[in-house]
Amino acid sequence: MPPPDTIRVVNGLHKDTAYTYYPILIVGAGESGIALAARLKEEGFDQYRIFERQAGIGGTWWINRYPGVACDVPAAFYSFSFSPNYRWTSLYPSGAEIFKYLSDVTEKYQMVDKIQVNTDVSELRWLEDEQLWEATLTHMVPGTGDLSRKAQSERIAEKGRESVYIRQEIVRARIVCSCAGGLVEPNPWPSSIPGRDTFEGPVFHSARWEDSVDLNGKNVVVVGTGCSAAQFVPRLTKEPYNAKSVTQVMRSPPWVIPKPPAPGGPENFEKYSGPIFSTVPGAAKIFRFLLFAVGERDWFTIFDDNSWNHKSRKKLEANMIKHMKSKVPEKYHEILTPDYSIGCKRRVFDAEWFSSLCDPKIELTTKPITKVSPKHVTIGPGRTHPDPKDTNSKAPTNEETIPADVIILGNGFEVTTWLHPLKIRGKNGEYMQDVWDARGGAQAYMGLAMDGFPNLFIVFGPNTATGHSSVILASENMVEYNIRLIKKILRGDVSTVEIKKESEIAWTKMVQERLSRTVFNGGCANWYQKDGWNSTGYPYSQIDFTIRCMFPKWSDWDLQYTRKGLLKKRARQASITLLLLTIIVSAYALRQQGSGLFSGLQGLNHLLRRSVKQSLIGAWGLVDRAITMIPE
C-alpha cells in the first residue's frame, strides 16, 4: 500500500466506491494558490492538486482584461519575496505583465501539471471516521468558469445544464486549502434600476470585458468610479476604442491619490532598474523594504483613529482636494469633494482619470440612473452626492435622458460573500455559512481557520485585507503560517489541526472591536463591511500581522497528535531537558574551577566535569537520533 502522503486511486477495481485521494487539495490558482504551491515545493512536497474554476491561472489577473488594467501597487512589492522579478517594464506594470509573471512562477516551480482548470470545487464535507475531506468537483465546459455566476445561470436556463457543467467527481483529501480570491465575482446589475431587460445594447461588467463589442462612435454609460473605472474610462474615447461619448455615473467620490512616479522617471526606471536590481547585491530588497515602509507609514498616519490621526488625515485631505482642483474642471469640484475620512474607502491611485475629465467627450455626474429604455438612460431627478438635502449645493439634480448604446458596470465585486458559493460542511454536519450567520458574520482566526473545520486552511480569508499595503505580503504571511501547520500533518505527527472555538471567538471579538476604532468606520459606505459587520479589513499594521504569523500562538490550536507525534514530542522535550542540564552542570563546574576554593581537587573536578558533559551530550545525541528513526 502506498504511503499516505501520495496522490493515489483508492478502491480502483470497484467502480462505485473508487475515488482519487490527494494529500493536499488547493482551491484556486490565483496568486495565493500559486504562492502556497511554490512554498510546498520548496519544502520538498509536490503531492497536491490545484483546482481552478476559471479557464486559466492568475485569478483576478486572468479574468480582468479591461483597457488599462494594471497594478496600482509598485510591482516590486506586488511579487513574491521567494521569486522576485527584476525585469518589470514599469513601476506599475500591466495586468498582462503580472499574468506572465505568475505564469513564469508556475513554470519555475514545475507546478503546471498540478493545476486543473475548468474545475469548480463546489462542496466540501468532513468525514469524521476517515479524518478526511470529501470534495465534490464539478467539471465545466471549457471557458464557462470565466462567466459570472449570474451569467452561468442564464446560460443554463437558455441552453440547459450541459452547456455549463460536464460531470461531477468525488475525491478525498487529507488537507484542503482555500485560496479563492475576492476580486473575481462581479457585482450584478443594480436591482433598483428598472428597464435593464428593455435595453437593446450590450451590458457587461469591466471584470468580464467583451472585446467583441465595438465602441467606435458609440455613446457609453459607465456605472462606478472605483479603481477599475479610473483605469479604463480615460481610454474609451481614444484609439482604438473611439467612443463618441462617455457618461460616468458616480455614487460618491473616491479619495484620489496621485500615483507616485517611478524613481528617475518611467524611461530611466525601465532602462536601469532591471540591471541594478539583478546585479547590485541587496538593491532589490532595499527598494522593496522602502515600499513596505511607505505603506506602513500610511497605516500609522491615516488608518488608526486617534487625535493625531485626525490631524494627519485633515492635512492630507486638504492636499488631495487642492490636487483635485488643479486637475479637473471647476464644474466637478463640488461633486469630487468627499464627505468622509480618507481611507474609509479604498483609495484610488491615479495617473490619468482626473486628467481625462477635461476631455469634452467624458461627462461625470452624481445624478443616479433612474430608468433604462431601449436606446437611452435616464439620470435624475436627484443626486447621490452632495447630500440632496444640502440647499447650498450647486450640483445638478434635474432629470435628463441621454443616448446610450453600451452600458459598462464598474460597480465592484462581491467581496463580503466569503468562499461563496463553495459549501463547506464540517464536524457535526454544520455548514460554515450557518456558523458565520449565527456568530454575526464571516470570520476566521487570523483569517485562516475556523473551529469545527479541521485540516481546512484559508489563505487571505476574512479580515486580512488592508488599505495600505500589498496583498502579496499578506498572502505570503498566511502561506508561511499554514505551512507550519500543514507540515505537522504531512510528517504524520498530528492527524488533525483545528483552531479552538474559544480562540476563534476571542479573536473575532477583538478584531471587530478594534475595527470600530479605525478609519474603516469613518462615515462612508464601503465594500469592507455589510450590515455593520466588517469581514474584510485587518485592524492593525502589516508589521503586526507579520509578527503574529511568524510566532504562532500554539495554545490557541487543538493538535491531535499521533502515536509517532507524541513520541517525537516527548523525545524533543527530553532532549531539551538534557541540553539544559548540560548547560547548568557545565556552568557550575566552570564556576567551581574559577573560584580557587578547590584548587587541590582541580584534576578530579576536571575529570568529573568532562565525564558529565560527555555523558549528557551523548545521551542528548542518542535521543535526537532516535527522533529521526521513529517509523512513519
C-alpha positions as CSV (number, residue, x, y, z in Angstrom):
1,M,0.0,0.0,0.0
2,P,1.5,3.4,-0.9
3,P,2.3,5.8,1.9
4,P,-0.4,8.2,2.9
5,D,1.3,11.3,1.5
6,T,1.0,10.5,-2.2
7,I,-1.8,11.0,-4.7
8,R,-3.4,7.7,-5.5
9,V,-6.6,6.0,-6.6
10,V,-8.4,4.1,-3.8
11,N,-10.6,1.1,-4.5
12,G,-9.7,1.3,-8.1
13,L,-11.3,-2.0,-9.0
14,H,-14.6,-1.0,-7.5
15,K,-16.4,1.4,-9.8
16,D,-19.0,2.6,-7.2
17,T,-16.5,3.2,-4.3
18,A,-13.3,4.3,-6.2
19,Y,-12.0,7.8,-5.6
20,T,-8.8,9.8,-6.0
21,Y,-7.0,10.7,-2.8
22,Y,-5.0,13.9,-2.6
23,P,-2.8,14.7,0.4
24,I,-3.4,18.4,-0.3
25,L,-6.3,19.9,-2.3
26,I,-5.9,23.6,-3.1
27,V,-8.9,25.6,-4.3
28,G,-7.9,28.4,-6.7
29,A,-4.9,29.1,-8.9
30,G,-4.6,32.8,-8.3
31,E,-1.6,34.4,-6.6
32,S,-2.4,32.8,-3.2
33,G,-2.7,29.3,-4.6
34,I,0.4,29.7,-6.6
35,A,2.4,31.0,-3.6
36,L,1.2,28.1,-1.4
37,A,2.1,25.5,-4.1
38,A,5.5,27.1,-4.7
39,R,6.4,27.1,-1.0
40,L,5.2,23.4,-0.7
41,K,7.6,22.6,-3.5
42,E,10.4,24.4,-1.7
43,E,9.6,22.3,1.4
44,G,10.1,19.2,-0.8
45,F,6.4,18.2,-1.2
46,D,4.6,18.1,-4.5
47,Q,1.7,15.7,-3.9
48,Y,-1.0,18.3,-4.2
49,R,-3.6,19.4,-6.8
50,I,-4.9,22.9,-7.6
51,F,-8.4,23.1,-8.9
52,E,-9.3,26.3,-10.7
53,R,-12.8,27.3,-11.8
54,Q,-11.6,29.7,-14.5
55,A,-10.0,28.6,-17.8
56,G,-6.6,29.8,-16.8
57,I,-4.3,30.6,-13.8
58,G,-3.8,34.0,-12.2
59,G,-7.2,34.7,-10.6
60,T,-8.0,38.3,-10.8
61,W,-5.2,38.8,-13.3
62,W,-6.7,36.2,-15.6
63,I,-10.3,37.4,-15.5
64,N,-9.8,41.3,-15.5
65,R,-8.8,42.3,-19.0
66,Y,-10.4,45.7,-19.4
67,P,-8.5,48.5,-21.2
68,G,-5.7,49.9,-18.9
69,V,-5.8,47.1,-16.3
70,A,-2.7,47.4,-14.2
71,C,-1.3,47.1,-10.8
72,D,-1.7,50.2,-8.6
73,V,0.9,48.9,-6.1
74,P,4.6,49.1,-7.3
75,A,5.3,45.7,-8.8
76,A,8.5,45.2,-6.7
77,F,6.1,45.0,-3.8
78,Y,3.5,43.0,-5.7
79,S,5.6,40.0,-6.3
80,F,6.7,37.0,-4.2
81,S,9.7,37.5,-2.0
82,F,10.8,34.0,-2.7
83,S,10.6,34.5,-6.5
84,P,11.4,38.2,-7.3
85,N,11.1,39.7,-10.7
86,Y,13.9,42.1,-11.5
87,R,12.8,42.9,-15.0
88,W,9.4,44.7,-14.7
89,T,8.9,47.1,-17.6
90,S,7.4,49.8,-15.4
91,L,6.8,50.6,-11.7
92,Y,3.1,49.8,-12.3
93,P,3.0,47.0,-14.9
94,S,0.0,46.0,-16.9
95,G,-2.3,43.1,-16.0
96,A,-0.8,41.1,-18.9
97,E,2.7,41.5,-17.5
98,I,1.6,40.4,-14.0
99,F,-0.2,37.4,-15.5
100,K,3.0,36.5,-17.3
101,Y,5.0,36.8,-14.1
102,L,2.6,34.4,-12.3
103,S,2.8,32.0,-15.3
104,D,6.5,32.1,-15.1
105,V,6.4,31.2,-11.4
106,T,4.2,28.2,-12.1
107,E,6.8,27.0,-14.7
108,K,9.8,27.8,-12.5
109,Y,8.3,25.6,-9.7
110,Q,7.1,22.9,-12.1
111,M,3.5,23.1,-11.0
112,V,1.8,23.5,-14.3
113,D,0.9,19.8,-14.3
114,K,-0.6,20.2,-10.8
115,I,-3.2,22.7,-11.9
116,Q,-6.6,21.6,-13.3
117,V,-8.6,24.4,-14.8
118,N,-12.3,24.5,-15.7
119,T,-12.9,22.6,-12.5
120,D,-15.1,24.0,-9.7
121,V,-14.8,22.8,-6.1
122,S,-18.5,23.1,-5.3
123,E,-18.7,21.3,-1.9
124,L,-16.6,20.1,0.9
125,R,-17.7,17.6,3.6
126,W,-15.7,16.4,6.6
127,L,-15.6,12.7,7.1
128,E,-15.0,12.2,10.9
129,D,-14.4,8.5,10.8
130,E,-11.8,8.7,8.0
131,Q,-10.4,12.1,9.1
132,L,-10.6,13.3,5.5
133,W,-12.3,15.9,3.4
134,E,-14.7,14.7,0.7
135,A,-14.7,17.2,-2.2
136,T,-17.3,17.5,-5.0
137,L,-15.6,18.6,-8.2
138,T,-17.7,20.0,-11.0
139,H,-16.0,19.7,-14.3
140,M,-17.1,22.6,-16.6
141,V,-17.3,23.2,-20.3
142,P,-14.0,25.0,-21.1
143,G,-14.4,28.7,-20.6
144,T,-17.7,28.7,-18.8
145,G,-15.9,29.1,-15.5
146,D,-14.9,32.6,-16.6
147,L,-18.6,33.6,-16.6
148,S,-20.1,35.2,-13.6
149,R,-22.5,33.0,-11.5
150,K,-25.4,35.0,-12.9
151,A,-24.3,34.5,-16.5
152,Q,-23.9,30.8,-15.9
153,S,-27.4,30.6,-14.5
154,E,-28.8,32.5,-17.6
155,R,-26.8,30.1,-19.9
156,I,-28.3,27.1,-18.1
157,A,-31.8,28.5,-18.3
158,E,-31.4,29.1,-22.0
159,K,-29.3,26.1,-23.2
160,G,-29.5,23.5,-20.4
161,R,-27.2,22.4,-17.6
162,E,-24.9,20.5,-20.0
163,S,-24.0,23.9,-21.6
164,V,-22.0,24.7,-18.4
165,Y,-21.4,21.5,-16.5
166,I,-20.0,18.3,-17.9
167,R,-19.9,16.0,-14.9
168,Q,-19.2,15.7,-11.2
169,E,-16.5,13.8,-9.4
170,I,-16.0,12.9,-5.8
171,V,-12.4,13.0,-4.4
172,R,-10.9,13.0,-0.9
173,A,-8.1,14.9,0.7
174,R,-6.3,15.0,4.0
175,I,-5.8,18.7,3.8
176,V,-7.8,21.4,2.0
177,C,-6.5,24.9,1.4
178,S,-8.9,27.5,0.1
179,C,-7.1,30.2,-1.9
180,A,-10.2,31.6,-3.5
181,G,-9.8,35.3,-4.3
182,G,-12.1,38.2,-3.5
183,L,-11.9,40.3,-6.7
184,V,-13.4,37.7,-9.1
185,E,-17.2,37.6,-8.8
186,P,-18.6,40.9,-10.1
187,N,-21.5,42.7,-8.5
188,P,-24.7,42.3,-10.6
189,W,-26.8,45.0,-12.2
190,P,-28.2,47.3,-9.5
191,S,-31.7,45.9,-8.7
192,S,-33.0,49.4,-8.0
193,I,-32.7,50.4,-11.7
194,P,-35.6,49.4,-13.8
195,G,-35.6,48.7,-17.6
196,R,-32.5,46.6,-17.9
197,D,-34.3,44.0,-19.9
198,T,-35.5,46.6,-22.4
199,F,-32.1,47.9,-23.3
200,E,-31.1,47.0,-26.8
201,G,-27.3,47.4,-26.5
202,P,-24.7,45.3,-24.7
203,V,-24.3,45.5,-20.9
204,F,-21.3,44.0,-19.3
205,H,-19.0,44.3,-16.2
206,S,-15.5,45.5,-16.5
207,A,-14.3,42.3,-15.0
208,R,-15.9,40.4,-17.9
209,W,-14.8,42.8,-20.6
210,E,-16.3,42.0,-24.0
211,D,-13.7,42.7,-26.7
212,S,-16.2,41.8,-29.4
213,V,-18.2,45.0,-28.5
214,D,-17.3,47.8,-30.9
215,L,-17.3,51.1,-29.0
216,N,-16.3,53.2,-32.1
217,G,-18.8,56.1,-32.4
218,K,-20.9,54.7,-29.5
219,N,-22.5,56.5,-26.6
220,V,-21.2,54.7,-23.5
221,V,-22.5,54.8,-19.9
222,V,-20.2,53.7,-17.2
223,V,-21.6,52.9,-13.7
224,G,-19.0,53.4,-11.0
225,T,-15.8,55.3,-10.1
226,G,-13.7,52.8,-8.4
227,C,-10.1,51.7,-9.1
228,S,-11.1,49.7,-12.3
229,A,-13.2,52.6,-13.8
230,A,-10.4,55.0,-13.1
231,Q,-8.1,52.9,-15.3
232,F,-10.4,52.2,-18.2
233,V,-12.6,55.3,-18.6
234,P,-9.6,57.5,-19.8
235,R,-9.0,55.1,-22.7
236,L,-12.6,54.8,-24.0
237,T,-12.5,58.0,-26.1
238,K,-9.1,57.3,-27.5
239,E,-7.7,54.8,-30.0
240,P,-8.6,52.0,-30.6
241,Y,-11.9,52.4,-28.9
242,N,-13.0,55.9,-30.1
243,A,-16.3,56.2,-28.1
244,K,-18.4,59.1,-29.2
245,S,-19.3,60.0,-25.6
246,V,-18.8,58.6,-22.1
247,T,-21.2,59.4,-19.2
248,Q,-19.7,58.2,-15.9
249,V,-22.2,57.8,-13.1
250,M,-20.7,58.2,-9.6
251,R,-22.5,57.4,-6.3
252,S,-19.9,59.1,-4.1
253,P,-16.4,60.4,-4.9
254,P,-13.4,58.4,-4.0
255,W,-10.3,59.9,-2.4
256,V,-7.9,60.1,-5.3
257,I,-4.2,60.0,-4.6
258,P,-1.6,61.0,-7.3
259,K,0.2,57.8,-8.2
260,P,3.9,58.1,-7.1
261,P,6.2,58.4,-10.1
262,A,8.9,55.9,-10.8
263,P,12.3,56.8,-9.4
264,G,14.2,58.6,-12.1
265,G,11.2,58.7,-14.4
266,P,9.4,55.9,-16.3
267,E,12.0,55.6,-19.1
268,N,15.0,55.5,-16.8
269,F,13.3,53.1,-14.4
270,E,12.5,50.7,-17.3
271,K,16.1,51.0,-18.6
272,Y,18.1,50.8,-15.4
273,S,16.0,49.2,-12.7
274,G,16.5,45.6,-14.1
275,P,20.3,45.7,-14.3
276,I,20.6,47.4,-10.9
277,F,18.2,45.1,-9.1
278,S,19.7,42.0,-10.7
279,T,23.4,42.9,-10.2
280,V,23.7,45.1,-7.2
281,P,23.6,42.9,-4.1
282,G,20.6,43.9,-1.9
283,A,19.3,46.7,-4.1
284,A,16.0,45.0,-4.9
285,K,15.4,44.0,-1.2
286,I,16.2,47.6,-0.1
287,F,13.8,49.0,-2.6
288,R,11.1,46.5,-1.6
289,F,11.6,47.4,2.0
290,L,11.3,51.1,1.3
291,L,8.0,50.5,-0.4
292,F,6.8,48.5,2.6
293,A,7.9,51.2,4.9
294,V,6.0,53.9,3.0
295,G,2.9,51.7,3.1
296,E,3.2,51.2,6.9
297,R,3.7,54.9,7.4
298,D,0.2,55.3,5.8
299,W,-1.2,53.0,8.3
300,F,0.1,54.9,11.3
301,T,-0.8,58.3,9.8
302,I,-4.2,57.5,8.2
303,F,-6.0,54.3,9.3
304,D,-6.0,54.4,13.1
305,D,-8.5,56.6,14.9
306,N,-7.0,59.0,17.4
307,S,-6.4,62.7,17.7
308,W,-3.0,62.6,15.9
309,N,-4.5,60.6,13.0
310,H,-7.4,63.0,12.8
311,K,-4.9,65.9,12.3
312,S,-2.8,63.9,9.9
313,R,-5.9,62.9,7.8
314,K,-7.2,66.5,7.7
315,K,-3.8,67.7,6.4
316,L,-3.7,65.0,3.7
317,E,-7.3,65.6,2.7
318,A,-6.6,69.3,2.2
319,N,-3.7,68.5,0.0
320,M,-5.8,66.0,-2.0
321,I,-8.6,68.5,-2.5
322,K,-6.0,71.0,-3.7
323,H,-4.6,68.4,-6.1
324,M,-8.1,67.6,-7.4
325,K,-9.0,71.2,-8.1
326,S,-5.8,71.6,-10.0
327,K,-6.6,68.7,-12.4
328,V,-10.4,68.7,-13.1
329,P,-12.8,71.4,-14.5
330,E,-14.4,73.6,-11.9
331,K,-17.8,72.2,-12.5
332,Y,-16.6,68.9,-10.9
333,H,-15.0,70.4,-7.8
334,E,-18.1,70.0,-5.6
335,I,-19.1,66.5,-6.6
336,L,-15.5,65.3,-6.3
337,T,-15.1,66.5,-2.8
338,P,-15.6,63.5,-0.4
339,D,-17.6,63.9,2.8
340,Y,-15.9,61.1,4.6
341,S,-12.4,60.5,6.0
342,I,-9.7,59.4,3.7
343,G,-9.0,55.7,4.0
344,C,-12.6,54.8,4.8
345,K,-13.0,53.5,1.2
346,R,-10.2,52.1,-0.9
347,R,-8.2,55.0,-2.3
348,V,-7.8,55.4,-6.0
349,F,-4.2,55.8,-7.0
350,D,-4.5,57.8,-10.2
351,A,-2.3,58.9,-13.1
352,E,-5.0,59.6,-15.8
353,W,-8.6,59.7,-14.6
354,F,-8.6,63.3,-13.3
355,S,-6.9,64.5,-16.5
356,S,-9.4,62.6,-18.6
357,L,-12.3,64.6,-17.1
358,C,-11.0,67.6,-19.1
359,D,-12.0,65.6,-22.2
360,P,-15.3,67.2,-23.6
361,K,-16.4,63.7,-24.6
362,I,-16.4,62.5,-20.9
363,E,-19.1,63.6,-18.5
364,L,-19.2,62.9,-14.8
365,T,-22.4,63.0,-12.8
366,T,-23.8,62.1,-9.4
367,K,-27.3,62.0,-10.7
368,P,-28.5,58.4,-10.3
369,I,-29.7,56.2,-13.1
370,T,-33.5,56.1,-12.6
371,K,-34.6,54.3,-15.8
372,V,-33.2,52.4,-18.7
373,S,-35.0,52.3,-22.1
374,P,-34.1,50.6,-25.4
375,K,-31.6,53.3,-26.5
376,H,-31.4,55.7,-23.6
377,V,-30.6,56.1,-20.0
378,T,-32.5,58.5,-17.7
379,I,-30.4,60.1,-14.9
380,G,-32.1,62.1,-12.1
381,P,-34.1,63.6,-10.7
382,G,-32.0,64.0,-7.6
383,R,-28.3,63.3,-6.8
384,T,-26.3,60.9,-4.6
385,H,-23.6,63.5,-3.7
386,P,-23.6,66.0,-2.2
387,D,-26.4,65.3,0.1
388,P,-29.6,66.2,-1.8
389,K,-30.9,68.0,1.3
390,D,-28.0,70.4,1.1
391,T,-29.7,73.6,-0.2
392,N,-26.4,75.4,-0.6
393,S,-25.1,72.8,-3.1
394,K,-25.0,73.8,-6.8
395,A,-24.7,70.2,-8.0
396,P,-27.4,69.4,-10.6
397,T,-30.5,67.4,-9.7
398,N,-32.6,67.7,-12.8
399,E,-33.9,64.7,-14.8
400,E,-32.0,64.1,-18.0
401,T,-32.4,61.4,-20.7
402,I,-29.1,60.7,-22.6
403,P,-28.5,58.4,-25.5
404,A,-26.8,55.1,-24.7
405,D,-25.5,52.3,-26.9
406,V,-23.4,50.4,-24.4
407,I,-23.5,50.2,-20.6
408,I,-20.4,49.1,-18.7
409,L,-20.6,48.2,-15.0
410,G,-17.6,49.2,-12.9
411,N,-19.5,48.7,-9.6
412,G,-17.1,46.4,-7.9
413,F,-17.2,42.8,-6.7
414,E,-19.0,40.5,-4.2
415,V,-16.2,40.8,-1.6
416,T,-18.2,40.1,1.6
417,T,-19.6,36.8,0.4
418,W,-16.5,34.8,1.5
419,L,-15.8,31.4,-0.1
420,H,-19.2,31.7,-1.8
421,P,-20.7,29.6,-3.5
422,L,-18.5,26.8,-2.1
423,K,-20.5,24.9,0.5
424,I,-18.3,23.6,3.4
425,R,-19.8,21.1,5.9
426,G,-17.6,20.5,8.9
427,K,-17.9,18.4,12.1
428,N,-21.3,17.7,13.4
429,G,-22.7,18.5,9.9
430,E,-22.6,22.3,10.4
431,Y,-22.1,24.4,7.3
432,M,-19.6,27.2,7.6
433,Q,-22.0,29.8,6.3
434,D,-24.5,28.9,9.0
435,V,-21.8,29.2,11.7
436,W,-20.9,32.6,10.4
437,D,-24.6,33.7,10.3
438,A,-25.0,32.5,14.0
439,R,-21.9,34.5,15.1
440,G,-22.7,37.7,13.3
441,G,-20.8,37.5,10.0
442,A,-17.9,36.0,8.1
443,Q,-14.8,35.4,10.3
444,A,-11.8,33.2,10.8
445,Y,-9.0,33.0,13.3
446,M,-6.1,35.1,11.8
447,G,-8.2,34.9,8.6
448,L,-7.1,31.3,8.1
449,A,-9.1,28.8,10.2
450,M,-12.5,28.1,11.7
451,D,-13.3,25.8,14.6
452,G,-15.3,22.8,13.6
453,F,-13.4,22.5,10.3
454,P,-10.2,20.6,10.9
455,N,-7.4,20.4,8.4
456,L,-9.1,23.3,6.4
457,F,-6.8,26.3,5.9
458,I,-7.6,29.6,4.2
459,V,-5.2,32.0,2.5
460,F,-6.4,35.5,2.5
461,G,-9.6,34.9,4.4
462,P,-11.9,37.2,6.4
463,N,-10.3,40.3,8.0
464,T,-6.9,40.1,6.3
465,A,-7.2,42.9,3.7
466,T,-5.6,46.2,4.3
467,G,-6.0,49.6,2.5
468,H,-2.3,50.5,2.6
469,S,-0.1,47.5,1.8
470,S,0.4,44.7,-0.7
471,V,-2.0,41.7,-0.8
472,I,1.0,39.6,-1.8
473,L,2.7,40.3,1.5
474,A,-0.4,39.4,3.5
475,S,-0.8,36.2,1.4
476,E,2.8,35.2,1.9
477,N,2.4,35.6,5.7
478,M,-0.6,33.4,5.7
479,V,1.1,30.8,3.5
480,E,4.0,30.6,5.9
481,Y,1.7,30.2,8.8
482,N,-0.3,27.5,7.0
483,I,2.8,25.6,6.0
484,R,3.8,25.3,9.7
485,L,0.5,23.6,10.4
486,I,0.5,21.5,7.2
487,K,3.9,20.1,7.8
488,K,2.8,18.6,11.1
489,I,0.1,16.7,9.3
490,L,2.3,15.6,6.4
491,R,5.0,14.3,8.7
492,G,2.5,12.2,10.5
493,D,3.0,14.0,13.8
494,V,-0.7,15.0,14.1
495,S,-3.8,13.7,12.5
496,T,-5.9,16.9,12.6
497,V,-5.2,20.6,13.3
498,E,-8.1,22.7,14.4
499,I,-8.4,26.1,16.0
500,K,-10.1,26.1,19.4
501,K,-13.6,27.6,19.4
502,E,-12.8,30.0,22.3
503,S,-9.7,31.2,20.5
504,E,-11.7,31.9,17.2
505,I,-14.5,33.7,19.1
506,A,-12.0,35.8,21.1
507,W,-10.0,36.7,18.0
508,T,-13.1,37.8,16.1
509,K,-14.4,39.8,19.1
510,M,-11.0,41.6,19.3
511,V,-10.9,42.3,15.5
512,Q,-14.5,43.7,15.3
513,E,-14.0,45.9,18.4
514,R,-10.7,47.2,17.1
515,L,-12.1,47.9,13.6
516,S,-14.7,50.1,15.2
517,R,-11.8,52.4,16.2
518,T,-10.3,52.7,12.7
519,V,-11.0,54.9,9.7
520,F,-12.9,52.0,8.2
521,N,-15.7,53.2,10.4
522,G,-15.2,56.7,9.1
523,G,-18.7,57.6,7.8
524,C,-18.8,56.0,4.4
525,A,-20.4,53.1,2.7
526,N,-17.6,50.8,1.7
527,W,-17.1,47.2,0.4
528,Y,-15.3,46.3,3.6
529,Q,-18.4,45.8,5.5
530,K,-22.1,44.8,5.2
531,D,-24.9,45.4,7.7
532,G,-22.4,46.8,10.2
533,W,-20.1,43.8,10.1
534,N,-16.6,44.3,8.7
535,S,-15.4,41.0,7.4
536,T,-12.7,42.4,5.2
537,G,-10.3,44.8,7.0
538,Y,-7.4,44.0,9.3
539,P,-7.4,46.4,12.2
540,Y,-3.6,46.7,12.7
541,S,-0.5,47.2,10.6
542,Q,1.2,44.6,8.4
543,I,4.1,44.7,10.8
544,D,1.7,43.4,13.4
545,F,0.3,40.7,11.1
546,T,3.7,39.6,10.0
547,I,4.9,39.1,13.6
548,R,1.7,37.2,14.5
549,C,2.3,34.9,11.6
550,M,6.0,34.4,12.4
551,F,5.2,33.4,16.0
552,P,2.0,31.3,16.2
553,K,0.2,31.1,19.5
554,W,0.2,27.3,19.7
555,S,-2.1,27.3,22.8
556,D,-4.9,28.6,20.5
557,W,-4.7,25.4,18.5
558,D,-6.0,21.9,19.1
559,L,-3.5,19.4,17.7
560,Q,-4.5,15.7,17.7
561,Y,-1.1,14.0,18.0
562,T,-0.5,10.6,16.5
563,R,1.5,7.9,18.5
564,K,4.5,8.8,16.4
565,G,3.9,12.5,17.1
566,L,3.6,12.0,20.8
567,L,6.9,10.0,20.9
568,K,8.6,12.7,18.9
569,K,7.2,15.4,21.1
570,R,8.3,13.7,24.3
571,A,11.7,12.9,22.9
572,R,12.2,16.5,22.0
573,Q,11.2,17.6,25.4
574,A,13.6,15.1,26.9
575,S,16.3,16.4,24.5
576,I,15.7,20.0,25.6
577,T,15.8,19.0,29.2
578,L,19.2,17.2,28.8
579,L,20.6,20.2,27.0
580,L,19.6,22.5,29.8
581,L,21.1,20.1,32.3
582,T,24.3,20.1,30.3
583,I,24.5,23.8,30.3
584,I,23.7,24.0,34.1
585,V,26.3,21.4,35.0
586,S,29.0,23.0,32.8
587,A,28.3,26.4,34.2
588,Y,28.5,25.1,37.8
589,A,31.8,23.2,37.1
590,L,33.3,26.3,35.5
591,R,32.4,28.4,38.4
592,Q,33.9,25.9,40.9
593,Q,37.1,25.7,38.8
594,G,37.4,29.5,38.8
595,S,36.7,30.1,42.5
596,G,40.1,28.8,43.7
597,L,38.4,27.1,46.8
598,F,39.0,23.6,45.5
599,S,42.4,24.0,43.8
600,G,43.6,20.8,45.4
601,L,40.9,18.9,43.5
602,Q,41.4,20.5,40.1
603,G,42.3,17.3,38.4
604,L,39.3,15.3,39.8
605,N,37.0,18.2,39.2
606,H,38.1,18.5,35.5
607,L,37.7,14.8,35.1
608,L,34.2,14.7,36.6
609,R,33.1,17.8,34.6
610,R,34.3,16.3,31.3
611,S,32.6,12.9,32.1
612,V,29.3,14.5,33.0
613,K,29.3,16.7,29.9
614,Q,30.2,13.9,27.6
615,S,27.6,11.6,29.1
616,L,24.8,14.3,28.9
617,I,25.8,15.3,25.4
618,G,26.0,11.7,24.3
619,A,22.5,11.0,25.7
620,W,21.2,14.1,24.1
621,G,22.6,12.9,20.7
622,L,21.1,9.5,21.1
623,V,17.6,11.0,21.8
624,D,18.0,13.3,18.9
625,R,18.9,10.4,16.6
626,A,16.0,8.4,17.9
627,I,13.6,11.1,16.9
628,T,14.6,10.8,13.3
629,M,14.4,7.0,13.4
630,I,10.8,6.8,14.5
631,P,9.0,5.0,11.7
632,E,6.4,6.8,9.6
